Amino acid sequence: MKKLLAAIGLLCISSTVFARDVAVEPSYIYDQILDASNYEIIDYNYPAGSRELNLFGLRSQGQYNINAVASPDFNMLVYSEVYFYPDPRVTASALYIVPLDSNLSNREAILSVSTKDKLPNPIIETDYAKLYPMKFDTYTPVDWNQNSDKILFKEKIGENYDKIYMTKLYLYDMASEHIYDLNIVRTSIIDFWTNKGIFLNDYKWDIKPLGFEVGSDKVIVQAYGYYKNERRNLGLWAVDYRGQNAYMLSLDENYRINISANGKCLKFIPDMGDIFAKQRRIDSDTKSIYIEPK
């Protein structure tokens, strides 16, 4: 990690699809609430596994910087950059880390985050050679671990607008700067059901990464499939953070396991002052039209 910190610099983005050059004009990830007074720090991974990328409007914007989540010790923040390329109509993504300013309060440190301060090399990015027209490949943070040295994230692969092919799972180890492939859990799920005479590759099915089990770096995954548009439980599964072993915990839909919520993010809570201020900005940008009475 030290060699990455030493290499912090400005990253020039030359693609014309981006909304702006972040090396010239800083892009504040939390720009929608920079002028607001009411915000609070909340747990990012709550409910467990619920965080997804909201890509509404991406086609018109070109790039989103979203799902920013700070480590539990507030030293680092990870976020997704998502890009839409209009000509081939593909959606791509990358995960970046930004060091947080320890001289600021936790709230101020998160609010001050800018893409110009990110580490120059992404944790991971879309393999453009494998991205075909009308397809998307995005990365979403699931959560940090309790010790702030591991980042769990998922990859969504599918077709633009209406179809997800699969969800894949990875873990980034900050100390070794290594990505562990946790998709042995997908293989284990397929093998388990194959032994029962059900061949999952003939059906629509997927996984939902829930996060880390409380008190450990074990990752918990919910598997599910569809039969005649009905969602069917395929078991609750666990995989070690190195992706060396995966096993089923239970087929009981009522089985409960404690999932931690380690990473922190901001939630904006507007008051009447914020609402009126927003309306005044809208009114100031609206031209009045005077109609002369007859």
BAFI-3210 file (N, C-alpha, C; in Angstrom, 3 decimals, decimal comma, padded with zeros to 6 digits):
// residues 294
n [1|2|3|4|5|6|7|8|9|10|11|12|13|14|15|16|17|18|19|20|21|22|23|24|25|26|27|28|29|30|31|32|33|34|35|36|37|38|39|40|41|42|43|44|45|46|47|48|49|50|51|52|53|54|55|56|57|58|59|60|61|62|63|64|65|66|67|68|69|70|71|72|73|74|75|76|77|78|79|80|81|82|83|84|85|86|87|88|89|90|91|92|93|94|95|96|97|98|99|100|101|102|103|104|105|106|107|108|109|110|111|112|113|114|115|116|117|118|119|120|121|122|123|124|125|126|127|128|129|130|131|132|133|134|135|136|137|138|139|140|141|142|143|144|145|146|147|148|149|150|151|152|153|154|155|156|157|158|159|160|161|162|163|164|165|166|167|168|169|170|171|172|173|174|175|176|177|178|179|180|181|182|183|184|185|186|187|188|189|190|191|192|193|194|195|196|197|198|199|200|201|202|203|204|205|206|207|208|209|210|211|212|213|214|215|216|217|218|219|220|221|222|223|224|225|226|227|228|229|230|231|232|233|234|235|236|237|238|239|240|241|242|243|244|245|246|247|248|249|250|251|252|253|254|255|256|257|258|259|260|261|262|263|264|265|266|267|268|269|270|271|272|273|274|275|276|277|278|279|280|281|282|283|284|285|286|287|288|289|290|291|292|293|294]
n.u [000,825|002,052|003,636|001,718|000,525|002,602|002,548|000,485|-001,304|-002,396|-004,837|-005,173|-007,918|-008,800|-010,848|-013,624|-016,133|-016,508|-017,900|-016,385|-012,989|-011,375|-008,912|-008,508|-010,828|-012,008|-013,914|-016,301|-017,336|-019,469|-021,016|-023,683|-024,515|-022,875|-023,520|-025,355|-026,579|-027,523|-026,625|-025,684|-023,480|-023,730|-024,183|-022,918|-023,386|-026,143|-029,567|-028,030|-026,076|-027,540|-026,752|-026,613|-025,672|-026,971|-027,888|-029,445|-029,949|-027,360|-026,671|-026,965|-025,192|-022,679|-020,544|-020,445|-019,643|-019,884|-021,446|-019,692|-017,729|-016,473|-013,682|-013,829|-011,999|-011,736|-009,613|-009,378|-011,223|-013,421|-014,724|-017,031|-016,405|-018,302|-018,838|-020,362|-020,363|-021,399|-021,371|-020,744|-022,580|-022,022|-021,493|-019,121|-016,738|-014,893|-013,010|-011,917|-009,572|-009,450|-007,417|-008,287|-008,517|-006,935|-006,895|-009,314|-012,745|-014,671|-016,994|-016,451|-014,178|-015,137|-016,946|-015,215|-013,988|-012,525|-012,324|-009,914|-008,056|-007,742|-006,076|-003,781|-003,967|-006,554|-008,345|-009,550|-010,728|-013,014|-012,608|-012,049|-011,656|-013,299|-015,805|-018,789|-020,926|-023,876|-023,638|-023,020|-020,651|-019,971|-018,629|-019,188|-018,834|-019,202|-018,678|-016,366|-014,002|-013,873|-011,395|-010,501|-008,796|-009,461|-011,430|-014,552|-016,113|-018,435|-019,069|-021,105|-022,480|-023,959|-026,695|-027,356|-029,792|-031,888|-031,201|-029,477|-026,708|-024,974|-023,660|-020,539|-017,888|-015,412|-012,411|-010,393|-007,204|-005,717|-003,138|-001,473|-002,074|-003,544|-005,969|-008,459|-010,133|-013,337|-015,076|-015,247|-017,329|-019,557|-019,039|-019,178|-021,853|-023,106|-022,087|-023,153|-025,943|-026,017|-025,356|-027,740|-029,291|-030,101|-029,437|-027,957|-027,029|-028,857|-030,844|-032,148|-030,233|-028,534|-026,209|-026,294|-024,188|-023,753|-022,063|-019,507|-019,243|-020,100|-017,409|-015,462|-013,524|-014,918|-016,962|-020,354|-022,924|-025,929|-027,759|-029,876|-032,587|-034,747|-037,973|-040,433|-040,866|-040,902|-039,121|-036,611|-035,080|-031,655|-029,910|-027,867|-024,597|-021,057|-017,791|-014,271|-012,008|-009,891|-010,767|-010,501|-012,031|-015,397|-018,689|-021,965|-024,173|-026,859|-030,064|-032,361|-034,695|-035,265|-033,038|-030,648|-027,866|-025,358|-024,511|-021,946|-021,786|-019,614|-018,277|-018,631|-020,902|-022,452|-025,590|-028,097|-030,222|-032,771|-033,887|-036,440|-035,158|-033,194|-034,839|-036,201|-033,982|-033,098|-035,317|-035,191|-032,853|-033,698|-035,761|-034,270|-032,947|-034,928|-036,577|-038,729|-041,823|-043,524|-046,805|-048,539|-051,551|-054,580]
n.v [-001,201|001,169|001,911|002,626|004,827|006,602|007,208|008,867|011,003|013,245|012,116|012,091|012,096|011,237|010,453|011,335|010,768|011,220|013,352|015,450|016,609|015,248|015,841|018,483|019,808|019,340|016,535|016,225|013,626|013,581|015,745|016,443|017,086|018,984|021,604|021,318|021,150|019,148|016,059|012,699|010,170|006,841|003,233|001,489|-001,087|-001,936|-002,647|-005,934|-006,612|-005,020|-002,884|-001,368|-000,181|002,881|003,683|005,437|007,843|007,772|007,553|010,122|011,600|010,377|009,711|008,409|008,881|006,973|005,293|005,610|004,560|004,662|003,328|001,499|002,653|005,140|005,905|005,388|005,471|003,860|003,799|003,609|004,134|004,720|004,282|005,332|004,480|005,831|005,096|002,246|001,583|000,623|-000,167|000,472|000,032|000,913|000,472|002,649|003,886|006,333|008,220|009,389|012,538|012,861|015,006|016,187|016,120|013,069|013,275|015,601|014,754|012,750|014,277|015,975|014,495|013,993|013,089|013,727|013,172|010,499|007,284|006,552|004,118|001,871|-000,426|-002,473|-002,872|-002,754|-005,236|-004,236|-005,520|-007,679|-006,691|-006,254|-004,672|-003,136|-004,291|-004,543|-004,096|-003,907|-002,704|-002,963|-001,792|-003,971|-004,173|-003,046|-004,932|-005,610|-004,798|-002,887|-003,476|-004,965|-005,186|-006,026|-006,780|-006,737|-007,955|-007,089|-008,498|-008,128|-007,241|-004,134|-002,100|-004,117|-006,761|-009,079|-011,111|-012,482|-012,416|-011,800|-012,394|-010,801|-010,083|-007,522|-007,260|-005,032|-004,942|-006,723|-005,912|-007,462|-009,178|-011,401|-014,067|-015,036|-016,786|-019,481|-020,103|-019,961|-022,136|-024,186|-024,073|-024,791|-027,413|-028,672|-028,665|-030,004|-032,584|-033,243|-033,593|-031,313|-029,031|-026,144|-024,420|-024,585|-022,973|-019,778|-018,202|-016,861|-015,138|-013,410|-011,394|-010,969|-009,929|-009,647|-012,136|-011,448|-010,618|-012,007|-012,738|-014,197|-014,669|-014,187|-015,534|-015,390|-017,656|-017,981|-018,947|-019,007|-020,175|-020,464|-017,682|-017,510|-016,902|-018,958|-020,454|-021,220|-021,766|-020,717|-019,598|-019,896|-018,490|-018,513|-015,723|-015,849|-017,321|-020,104|-022,107|-023,118|-023,496|-024,815|-023,249|-023,431|-024,673|-023,711|-021,215|-019,534|-019,474|-017,745|-015,570|-013,533|-010,627|-008,338|-004,724|-002,718|-000,641|002,935|005,519|008,523|009,955|011,999|014,235|016,183|019,424|021,965|024,322|023,522|022,620|024,974|026,492|025,030|025,354|028,110|028,261|026,915|028,649|030,934|030,193|030,027|031,586|034,324|034,775|037,297|038,057|040,219|041,756|041,758]
n.w [000,000|000,661|-001,501|-003,305|-002,059|-002,189|-004,779|-005,373|-007,451|-010,054|-012,307|-015,657|-017,759|-020,935|-022,593|-024,590|-023,771|-021,111|-018,589|-017,687|-017,366|-014,833|-013,823|-014,248|-013,432|-010,323|-009,213|-007,002|-005,055|-003,359|-004,264|-004,410|-001,902|-000,821|-000,145|001,811|005,163|006,753|007,318|007,947|009,252|008,305|008,461|005,712|004,540|005,020|004,759|004,850|002,020|000,291|-001,274|-004,419|-007,726|-008,766|-011,801|-013,185|-015,625|-016,533|-019,239|-020,286|-018,755|-018,930|-017,144|-013,865|-010,440|-007,792|-004,911|-002,691|-000,026|003,194|005,020|008,156|009,963|008,937|007,300|004,607|001,506|-000,707|-004,026|-006,828|-010,249|-013,057|-016,489|-019,500|-022,841|-025,743|-028,529|-028,967|-027,121|-024,484|-021,029|-018,636|-015,916|-012,905|-009,879|-007,366|-004,908|-002,342|-000,261|002,995|004,677|007,641|009,319|009,356|010,523|010,669|009,075|007,563|006,243|004,521|003,008|001,680|-000,239|-003,381|-006,831|-007,939|-006,058|-005,905|-005,733|-008,335|-009,772|-010,488|-008,319|-009,691|-013,041|-015,829|-018,307|-021,315|-023,711|-023,621|-023,622|-025,165|-027,672|-026,340|-023,851|-020,279|-017,620|-014,429|-011,273|-007,814|-004,526|-001,770|001,008|003,578|005,549|009,114|010,105|008,382|006,264|004,088|001,132|000,063|-002,959|-005,747|-009,056|-011,700|-014,513|-017,640|-019,833|-021,281|-019,704|-019,140|-018,301|-016,280|-016,361|-014,613|-011,223|-009,854|-007,484|-005,473|-003,554|-002,239|-000,956|001,076|002,210|000,764|-001,760|-003,472|-005,450|-004,576|-006,010|-005,442|-006,557|-006,377|-004,854|-006,530|-008,208|-006,321|-005,607|-008,020|-008,304|-006,027|-006,508|-008,911|-008,116|-007,029|-009,157|-010,470|-012,871|-012,865|-014,815|-016,796|-016,072|-014,902|-012,588|-009,678|-007,460|-004,306|-002,754|000,673|002,637|005,227|007,758|011,131|013,203|011,777|008,754|006,997|004,172|003,339|001,330|-000,493|-002,417|-005,253|-007,412|-010,350|-011,086|-013,342|-013,045|-010,319|-007,380|-006,089|-003,279|-003,079|-001,141|001,669|001,707|002,471|002,090|002,265|002,697|000,930|-001,131|-001,233|-000,171|-000,087|001,159|001,957|004,219|005,049|003,948|004,793|004,602|006,695|008,196|010,079|010,092|011,479|009,891|009,315|009,342|008,240|006,709|006,150|005,185|003,846|004,672|003,503|005,092|004,498|005,611|006,109|005,466|003,646|001,596|000,822|000,014|-002,172|-003,858|-004,272|-005,796|-008,069|-008,897|-009,463|-011,739|-013,549|-016,150|-016,088|-017,678|-019,176|-019,894|-021,782|-020,947|-022,861]
ca.u [000,000|002,903|004,085|000,584|000,365|003,665|002,302|-000,751|-001,167|-003,584|-005,039|-005,824|-008,830|-008,883|-012,005|-014,617|-017,427|-016,615|-018,560|-015,384|-011,645|-011,271|-007,606|-008,607|-011,959|-012,262|-015,258|-016,592|-018,228|-020,676|-021,338|-025,096|-024,826|-021,819|-024,085|-026,381|-026,099|-028,038|-026,200|-025,155|-022,734|-024,509|-023,588|-023,127|-023,933|-027,366|-029,537|-026,890|-026,083|-028,575|-026,218|-026,439|-025,384|-028,113|-027,345|-030,451|-029,396|-025,951|-026,487|-026,833|-024,069|-021,427|-019,761|-020,903|-018,758|-020,954|-021,269|-018,482|-017,834|-015,247|-013,285|-014,234|-011,061|-011,811|-008,350|-009,518|-012,563|-013,479|-015,928|-017,143|-016,557|-019,060|-018,762|-021,209|-019,827|-022,619|-021,297|-021,043|-023,605|-021,537|-021,288|-017,923|-016,610|-013,623|-013,035|-010,772|-009,392|-009,044|-007,036|-009,053|-007,731|-007,065|-006,986|-010,713|-013,681|-015,061|-017,961|-015,778|-013,245|-015,899|-017,498|-014,165|-013,394|-012,570|-011,688|-008,537|-007,190|-007,732|-004,841|-003,825|-004,304|-007,771|-008,286|-009,951|-011,513|-013,602|-011,767|-012,735|-011,531|-014,378|-017,065|-019,391|-022,013|-025,111|-023,362|-022,458|-019,782|-019,770|-018,117|-019,860|-018,371|-020,160|-018,349|-015,036|-013,993|-013,825|-010,048|-010,228|-007,705|-009,984|-012,622|-015,358|-016,860|-019,085|-019,095|-022,364|-022,297|-025,275|-027,074|-027,858|-031,199|-032,922|-030,864|-028,239|-026,297|-024,446|-022,936|-019,305|-017,469|-013,966|-011,939|-009,107|-006,416|-004,948|-001,743|-000,742|-002,542|-003,917|-007,395|-008,812|-011,340|-014,149|-016,136|-015,359|-018,658|-020,466|-018,765|-019,679|-023,319|-023,438|-021,776|-024,095|-027,253|-025,827|-025,428|-029,145|-029,989|-030,563|-028,319|-028,267|-026,719|-030,045|-031,849|-031,721|-029,903|-027,470|-025,862|-026,369|-023,205|-024,333|-021,029|-018,690|-019,851|-019,653|-016,260|-014,529|-013,390|-015,687|-017,938|-021,622|-023,563|-027,238|-027,960|-031,297|-032,903|-036,125|-038,748|-041,703|-040,875|-040,904|-037,757|-036,405|-033,890|-030,632|-029,040|-026,966|-023,264|-019,909|-016,528|-013,181|-011,652|-008,902|-011,423|-009,971|-013,006|-016,774|-019,591|-023,313|-024,521|-028,209|-031,099|-033,522|-034,853|-035,362|-031,740|-030,115|-026,465|-025,083|-023,655|-021,445|-021,892|-018,375|-018,028|-019,486|-021,212|-023,252|-027,009|-028,581|-031,552|-033,121|-034,873|-037,173|-034,207|-032,589|-035,864|-036,405|-032,768|-033,128|-036,343|-034,694|-031,908|-034,497|-036,449|-033,309|-032,565|-036,130|-036,893|-040,128|-042,426|-044,602|-047,813|-049,256|-053,014|-055,204]
ca.v [000,000|002,352|002,352|003,307|006,145|007,470|007,501|009,633|012,132|013,542|011,186|012,776|011,250|011,869|010,002|012,395|010,392|011,675|014,641|016,490|016,129|015,381|016,373|019,930|020,227|018,288|015,993|015,837|012,482|013,944|017,113|016,727|017,552|019,849|022,831|020,978|021,090|017,978|014,764|011,882|008,980|005,630|001,991|001,320|-002,405|-002,201|-004,075|-006,673|-006,933|-004,261|-001,769|-001,531|001,069|003,543|004,209|006,244|009,073|007,625|007,766|011,551|012,154|009,812|009,124|008,568|008,501|006,651|004,254|005,873|003,989|004,825|002,210|001,726|003,541|006,419|006,238|005,219|005,409|003,222|004,189|003,110|005,015|004,003|005,024|004,890|004,819|005,830|004,479|000,806|001,428|-000,266|000,418|-000,089|000,464|000,722|000,787|003,455|004,204|007,703|008,408|010,416|013,506|012,578|016,268|016,612|015,221|011,978|013,789|016,535|013,985|012,109|015,314|016,638|013,539|014,367|012,092|014,119|012,678|009,034|006,621|006,543|002,810|001,313|-001,782|-003,328|-002,175|-003,601|-005,709|-003,717|-006,474|-008,655|-005,965|-006,170|-003,685|-003,303|-005,030|-003,780|-004,804|-002,898|-003,136|-002,303|-002,183|-004,620|-003,663|-003,243|-005,807|-004,892|-004,265|-001,848|-003,856|-005,764|-004,639|-007,007|-006,122|-007,644|-007,592|-007,390|-008,649|-008,292|-006,502|-002,817|-001,753|-005,016|-008,160|-009,389|-012,483|-013,086|-011,623|-012,450|-011,892|-010,660|-009,377|-006,855|-007,204|-003,787|-005,158|-007,375|-005,329|-008,624|-009,471|-012,807|-014,482|-015,832|-017,438|-020,893|-020,282|-020,247|-023,510|-025,082|-024,082|-025,594|-028,824|-029,184|-028,919|-031,035|-033,863|-033,497|-033,742|-030,014|-028,422|-024,726|-023,699|-024,634|-022,093|-018,452|-018,195|-015,914|-015,019|-012,096|-011,284|-010,256|-009,230|-010,448|-012,594|-010,670|-011,151|-012,776|-012,337|-015,138|-013,960|-014,895|-015,359|-016,012|-018,127|-018,099|-019,209|-018,693|-021,207|-019,853|-016,338|-017,590|-016,958|-020,154|-020,442|-022,220|-021,951|-019,698|-020,155|-019,175|-018,669|-017,823|-014,508|-016,139|-018,066|-021,459|-023,073|-022,635|-024,550|-024,364|-023,119|-023,923|-024,546|-023,160|-019,792|-018,807|-019,533|-016,398|-015,417|-012,110|-009,992|-007,060|-003,513|-002,073|000,600|004,072|006,460|009,660|010,023|013,373|014,406|017,591|020,119|022,957|025,299|022,936|022,573|026,332|026,913|024,375|025,994|029,430|028,057|026,581|029,863|031,889|029,712|030,008|032,896|034,704|035,161|038,266|038,081|041,495|041,574|042,402]
ca.w [000,000|000,749|-002,830|-003,947|-001,442|-002,682|-006,197|-005,555|-008,363|-010,852|-013,421|-016,767|-018,523|-022,245|-023,371|-024,750|-023,228|-019,742|-018,442|-017,496|-017,079|-013,390|-013,468|-014,343|-012,613|-009,340|-009,160|-005,640|-005,104|-002,626|-004,655|-004,266|-000,555|-000,323|000,380|002,781|006,533|007,463|006,838|009,025|008,871|008,542|007,982|004,274|004,203|005,784|005,074|004,301|000,593|-000,423|-002,073|-005,858|-008,436|-009,397|-013,058|-013,870|-016,192|-016,917|-020,680|-020,569|-018,009|-019,420|-016,064|-012,484|-009,345|-006,854|-003,899|-001,912|001,320|003,964|005,876|009,549|010,657|008,221|006,642|003,165|000,940|-002,019|-004,767|-008,203|-011,410|-014,081|-017,740|-020,610|-024,151|-026,563|-029,856|-028,873|-026,081|-023,435|-019,715|-018,022|-014,533|-012,203|-008,444|-006,952|-003,489|-002,034|001,140|003,678|005,442|009,076|010,058|009,339|011,174|009,768|008,096|006,651|005,415|003,450|002,140|000,902|-001,186|-004,799|-007,686|-008,262|-004,999|-005,890|-006,124|-009,807|-010,346|-009,902|-007,780|-010,804|-014,052|-016,861|-019,411|-022,493|-024,818|-023,502|-023,496|-026,486|-027,764|-025,563|-022,629|-019,168|-016,689|-013,394|-009,977|-006,703|-003,187|-000,875|002,335|004,143|006,710|010,389|010,343|007,375|005,359|002,982|000,484|-000,655|-004,028|-006,698|-010,472|-012,383|-015,948|-018,246|-021,027|-020,900|-019,466|-018,637|-018,078|-015,588|-016,631|-013,395|-010,235|-009,443|-006,180|-005,298|-002,358|-002,404|000,265|001,035|002,586|-000,329|-003,020|-004,283|-005,572|-004,454|-006,729|-004,529|-007,323|-006,035|-004,267|-007,629|-008,618|-005,273|-005,704|-009,207|-008,028|-005,037|-007,121|-009,938|-007,416|-006,734|-010,424|-010,977|-013,586|-012,755|-016,052|-017,656|-015,471|-014,492|-011,169|-009,370|-006,052|-003,681|-001,674|001,809|003,394|006,130|009,004|012,286|013,927|010,948|007,357|006,188|003,345|003,271|000,028|-000,703|-003,789|-005,584|-008,813|-010,734|-011,753|-013,754|-012,461|-008,860|-006,835|-005,278|-002,448|-003,400|000,017|002,206|001,531|003,027|001,369|002,961|001,957|-000,116|-002,195|-001,298|000,310|-000,016|001,614|002,259|005,629|005,301|002,918|005,474|004,308|007,956|008,879|010,254|010,456|011,693|008,884|009,820|008,521|008,677|005,997|006,491|004,106|004,282|004,319|003,536|005,668|004,233|006,429|005,320|004,938|002,448|000,553|000,323|-000,690|-003,475|-004,670|-004,689|-006,897|-009,249|-009,324|-010,028|-013,066|-014,385|-016,702|-015,990|-018,962|-018,949|-020,965|-021,695|-021,082|-024,030]
c.u [000,865|003,338|002,954|000,411|001,418|003,415|001,040|-000,487|-002,449|-003,645|-005,802|-006,655|-009,108|-010,116|-013,078|-015,959|-017,608|-017,209|-017,546|-014,039|-011,399|-009,907|-007,608|-009,693|-012,297|-013,715|-015,506|-017,663|-019,534|-021,143|-022,803|-025,436|-023,749|-022,366|-025,145|-025,782|-026,498|-027,615|-025,609|-024,409|-023,559|-023,715|-023,931|-023,843|-025,126|-028,580|-028,418|-027,078|-027,019|-028,025|-026,008|-026,105|-026,671|-027,608|-028,365|-029,820|-027,959|-025,722|-026,291|-025,605|-022,720|-020,606|-020,427|-019,779|-019,667|-020,550|-019,940|-018,679|-016,480|-014,958|-013,683|-013,297|-010,976|-010,457|-008,463|-010,987|-012,475|-014,770|-015,873|-017,166|-017,237|-019,116|-019,733|-020,621|-020,959|-022,524|-021,508|-022,138|-023,184|-021,344|-020,122|-017,724|-015,197|-013,826|-011,759|-010,771|-008,922|-008,624|-007,865|-008,130|-007,964|-007,173|-008,416|-011,552|-014,094|-016,023|-017,275|-014,820|-013,963|-016,425|-016,455|-013,557|-013,596|-011,855|-010,254|-007,541|-007,101|-006,340|-004,893|-004,237|-005,563|-007,507|-008,542|-010,726|-011,998|-012,560|-012,480|-012,665|-012,661|-015,752|-017,632|-020,521|-023,258|-024,883|-022,882|-021,645|-019,387|-019,296|-018,748|-019,229|-019,503|-019,931|-016,851|-015,132|-013,781|-012,482|-009,619|-009,098|-008,150|-011,278|-013,311|-016,151|-017,409|-019,041|-020,433|-022,110|-023,665|-025,449|-027,710|-029,371|-032,033|-032,480|-029,508|-027,909|-025,815|-023,795|-021,714|-018,742|-015,946|-013,664|-010,572|-008,433|-005,502|-003,464|-000,928|-001,050|-002,931|-005,431|-007,601|-010,144|-012,126|-015,211|-016,104|-016,725|-019,693|-020,287|-019,321|-021,200|-023,766|-023,229|-022,780|-025,426|-027,167|-025,930|-026,849|-029,989|-030,542|-029,361|-028,585|-027,980|-027,863|-031,120|-031,259|-031,460|-028,755|-027,176|-026,053|-025,350|-023,768|-023,303|-020,233|-019,511|-019,280|-018,486|-015,286|-014,437|-014,060|-016,786|-019,190|-022,353|-024,916|-027,349|-029,451|-031,451|-034,353|-036,745|-040,133|-041,922|-041,005|-039,466|-037,635|-035,064|-032,937|-029,599|-028,244|-025,577|-022,195|-018,677|-015,449|-012,645|-010,591|-009,516|-010,927|-011,000|-014,380|-017,679|-020,947|-023,537|-025,885|-029,077|-032,380|-033,606|-034,935|-034,062|-031,140|-028,648|-026,181|-024,067|-023,226|-021,722|-020,740|-018,126|-019,045|-019,707|-022,083|-024,697|-027,471|-030,007|-031,949|-034,062|-035,529|-036,240|-033,544|-033,581|-036,086|-035,191|-032,716|-034,146|-035,916|-033,707|-032,653|-035,179|-035,502|-032,866|-033,734|-036,452|-038,393|-040,631|-043,613|-045,542|-048,627|-050,755|-053,538|-056,084]
c.v [001,260|002,850|003,027|004,700|007,117|007,922|008,302|010,836|012,347|012,618|011,890|011,771|011,917|011,490|011,080|012,025|010,913|013,074|015,768|015,835|016,323|015,891|017,899|020,452|019,130|017,836|015,486|014,763|012,791|015,356|017,450|017,233|018,476|021,119|022,572|020,833|019,807|016,677|014,006|010,691|007,754|004,413|001,797|000,008|-002,752|-001,739|-004,805|-006,993|-006,105|-003,199|-002,164|-000,170|001,618|004,258|005,013|007,557|008,957|007,924|009,236|012,163|011,634|009,124|009,421|008,150|008,237|005,532|004,395|005,362|004,055|003,577|002,517|002,648|004,924|006,861|006,217|005,203|004,737|003,647|003,622|004,268|004,177|004,871|004,431|005,406|004,704|005,089|002,968|000,509|000,405|000,527|-000,298|000,536|000,250|001,071|001,535|003,665|005,645|007,754|009,544|011,283|013,296|013,841|016,800|015,660|014,145|012,457|014,677|015,795|013,320|013,160|015,940|015,750|013,998|013,307|012,470|013,589|011,157|008,492|006,362|005,221|002,268|-000,055|-002,782|-002,484|-003,172|-003,988|-005,327|-004,677|-007,499|-008,003|-005,698|-005,152|-004,117|-004,063|-004,087|-004,693|-003,790|-003,534|-002,289|-002,726|-002,846|-004,140|-003,792|-004,309|-004,974|-004,214|-003,230|-002,205|-004,738|-005,148|-005,756|-006,274|-007,150|-007,063|-008,026|-007,401|-008,875|-007,492|-005,192|-002,807|-002,827|-006,431|-008,282|-010,850|-013,177|-012,044|-012,424|-011,719|-011,903|-009,966|-008,787|-006,747|-005,992|-004,029|-005,725|-006,779|-006,425|-008,783|-010,976|-013,061|-015,434|-016,651|-018,951|-021,162|-020,578|-021,706|-024,516|-025,185|-024,954|-027,076|-029,432|-029,558|-029,922|-032,422|-034,227|-033,589|-032,456|-029,302|-026,917|-023,950|-023,743|-023,666|-020,702|-018,486|-017,223|-015,959|-013,576|-012,063|-010,427|-009,457|-010,197|-010,917|-011,782|-011,378|-011,951|-012,174|-013,349|-014,383|-014,829|-014,515|-016,067|-016,423|-018,301|-018,365|-018,882|-019,891|-020,637|-018,514|-016,339|-017,723|-018,147|-020,074|-021,572|-022,336|-020,719|-020,305|-019,282|-019,478|-017,918|-016,703|-014,727|-016,934|-019,486|-022,511|-022,422|-023,787|-023,952|-024,313|-023,707|-023,763|-023,956|-021,658|-018,949|-018,829|-018,133|-016,448|-013,929|-011,601|-008,633|-005,939|-002,617|-000,715|001,676|004,966|007,570|009,528|011,452|013,411|015,872|018,150|021,181|024,006|024,808|022,943|023,952|026,827|026,307|025,027|027,371|029,311|027,733|027,828|030,853|031,488|029,701|031,420|033,167|035,167|036,075|038,282|039,355|041,273|042,323|043,539]
c.w [000,000|-000,617|-003,594|-003,387|-001,941|-004,098|-006,434|-006,460|-009,106|-012,044|-014,520|-017,557|-019,853|-023,031|-023,418|-024,171|-021,816|-019,690|-018,279|-017,215|-015,593|-012,949|-013,493|-013,415|-011,617|-009,352|-007,746|-005,632|-004,397|-002,991|-004,459|-002,860|000,011|000,314|001,449|004,170|007,238|006,786|008,025|008,468|009,253|008,079|006,512|003,969|005,086|004,976|004,316|002,823|-000,253|-001,375|-003,534|-006,464|-009,038|-010,642|-013,848|-014,350|-016,656|-018,386|-021,021|-019,882|-018,501|-018,353|-014,729|-011,544|-008,153|-005,890|-003,166|-000,486|002,011|004,788|007,320|010,326|010,007|007,661|005,122|002,771|-000,424|-002,705|-006,175|-009,189|-012,493|-015,328|-018,764|-021,912|-025,179|-027,883|-029,802|-027,849|-025,034|-022,141|-019,058|-016,649|-014,024|-010,735|-008,080|-005,437|-003,353|-000,569|001,752|004,530|006,933|009,917|010,118|010,169|010,176|008,696|007,072|005,722|004,249|002,475|001,230|-000,168|-002,626|-005,614|-008,056|-007,230|-004,968|-006,205|-007,626|-010,431|-009,689|-009,276|-008,896|-011,795|-015,098|-017,907|-020,707|-023,681|-024,806|-023,400|-024,884|-026,495|-027,000|-024,250|-021,520|-018,266|-015,628|-012,090|-008,872|-005,388|-002,411|000,545|002,580|005,226|007,977|010,618|009,312|006,419|004,200|002,457|-000,288|-001,728|-005,004|-008,104|-011,057|-013,878|-016,580|-019,509|-020,601|-020,749|-018,776|-018,270|-017,379|-015,838|-015,358|-012,497|-009,819|-008,220|-006,040|-003,971|-002,635|-001,044|000,190|001,289|001,434|-001,693|-004,006|-004,284|-005,497|-005,161|-005,826|-005,257|-007,259|-005,430|-005,348|-008,102|-007,611|-005,320|-006,876|-008,923|-007,056|-005,685|-008,267|-009,312|-007,024|-008,009|-011,002|-011,591|-013,722|-014,037|-017,057|-017,170|-015,224|-012,990|-010,927|-007,877|-005,592|-002,550|-000,534|002,603|004,248|007,329|010,153|012,972|013,113|009,557|006,429|005,456|003,188|001,983|000,024|-002,169|-004,040|-007,078|-009,093|-011,451|-012,043|-013,048|-010,941|-008,365|-005,878|-004,534|-002,837|-002,287|000,402|002,260|002,174|002,187|002,134|002,079|000,886|-001,275|-002,336|-000,909|000,399|000,378|001,960|003,764|005,928|004,063|003,500|005,218|005,571|008,759|008,927|010,670|010,534|010,676|009,412|008,820|008,952|008,026|006,335|005,270|004,681|003,818|004,520|004,078|005,495|005,295|005,558|004,735|003,671|001,288|-000,048|-000,461|-002,080|-004,389|-005,143|-005,838|-008,180|-009,795|-009,983|-011,427|-014,040|-014,848|-016,598|-017,347|-018,667|-020,162|-020,804|-021,892|-022,290|-023,580]
res [m|k|k|l|l|a|a|i|g|l|l|c|i|s|s|t|v|f|a|r|d|v|a|v|e|p|s|y|i|y|d|q|i|l|d|a|s|n|y|e|i|i|d|y|n|y|p|a|g|s|r|e|l|n|l|f|g|l|r|s|q|g|q|y|n|i|n|a|v|a|s|p|d|f|n|m|l|v|y|s|e|v|y|f|y|p|d|p|r|v|t|a|s|a|l|y|i|v|p|l|d|s|n|l|s|n|r|e|a|i|l|s|v|s|t|k|d|k|l|p|n|p|i|i|e|t|d|y|a|k|l|y|p|m|k|f|d|t|y|t|p|v|d|w|n|q|n|s|d|k|i|l|f|k|e|k|i|g|e|n|y|d|k|i|y|m|t|k|l|y|l|y|d|m|a|s|e|h|i|y|d|l|n|i|v|r|t|s|i|i|d|f|w|t|n|k|g|i|f|l|n|d|y|k|w|d|i|k|p|l|g|f|e|v|g|s|d|k|v|i|v|q|a|y|g|y|y|k|n|e|r|r|n|l|g|l|w|a|v|d|y|r|g|q|n|a|y|m|l|s|l|d|e|n|y|r|i|n|i|s|a|n|g|k|c|l|k|f|i|p|d|m|g|d|i|f|a|k|q|r|r|i|d|s|d|t|k|s|i|y|i|e|p|k]
***
